[in-house]
Amino acid sequence: MSLVNRIKKLCTMKKVTIAEVERKTGISNGQIRRWDTSSPKTENVQKVADYFNVSVDYLLGRTEETHIETIAAHHDGEEWTDDELDEIERFKEFVRMKRKGQE
């Protein structure tokens, strides 16, 4: 699926038009539809990814996972220990499995 087709799919899911996405992200009118025949600016692809809360990798077809995995955690500026990093990874896997069960 092309970049533009993925954006169209996201637009359908969110019930917005490509023109609305362009307006809300500051991308020139009609620019997204031209991405099928021209290379978009990296920052514009990032703006669209941020708008839909998906990864650039999803938009580019590198992954089928639409959700960005983020974890909010208190961090005091110290380096993370291996145990802490392992715990974060276990939590991320738990969230992924829970989301798959809801789809």
N, C-alpha and C positions, 0 to 999 in steps of 0.2 A: 504494500500500500504506500502510495507516495505521501510526501510531506503535506501537500495540499489536501489530499483525501483524508489524512488523519485529522487535520484541522477541521475539515467539513464535518467529520464524524463527531468531534468534540463540540462543535457548534450545535449540531443537532441534539446532542445529549443535554447541553446547557440551555437550549432554546434561544440561541443568539445567532445573528447573521455574521458573516465574515466582515461586512462593513462595520458592524458594531465593535467587533474585536479590534479592527484597525483604528477606529476612533478612540477606544478606551486605552489602547496601548501606544498611541502616537505614531502608528505606522501609516504611511501615505495611502490614500484611497486607491484601491485596486491592486495594491502591491502584492498581497498574499496570493491572489489568483495567478499572478505572474511567476510565482516560485516554481511552477511546473516546468517553465522554460528558461528560467534564469536563477542564478545562485543568490539566495537571500543573505543579508548581512547577519553575522553571528548574533549581534546584539538584538536584532529583530526576532530571530528564532527564540532567543532567551525570553524576550518580552511575552511572546505568545505562550511559551511553556509556563512562565510565571502566572499569566492570566488564568490558564486552565489548571494550574497546580499539578502539572505533569513534568516529567523530566525531558530535557532536550533529546536524550536517547530515545524516548518513546516517540517523539515527533519525527525523528530521523529513521525510525524503524529498527533501531538496534535492540529494542526490548518491547515486549507486549505488555509489561507492567505499567499501568497508567498512573499509579499513585507514587508520590515521592515519600520515601520513608524518612521521617524526621522524629527525633526524640528530644524533648526538652528536659534538661537535667541541670542540676546545680553543679557548678564547676568552680573551684576556688583558685584556678590558675595553675595548680600543680599538674604534673604529668599524670595521665590516667594509668592506673596499674593494669597488668594483664588480666587480673580477676575482674576488674571493673569493665574493661573492654569486652571480655567474654560475656559478662552479664548483660551488657547492652546488646550484643549480638543475639543472645537467647531471647531477650525481650522483643527485638525486631522480628525474629522468626515467629514468636508467639502471635504478634500482631498480624503478620502476613497470613498465617494459618487461620486466624480468626476471621480475617477479611474474606479469604477464599470460601469459608463456610457460609458466609452471608451472601455470596454472589449467586 
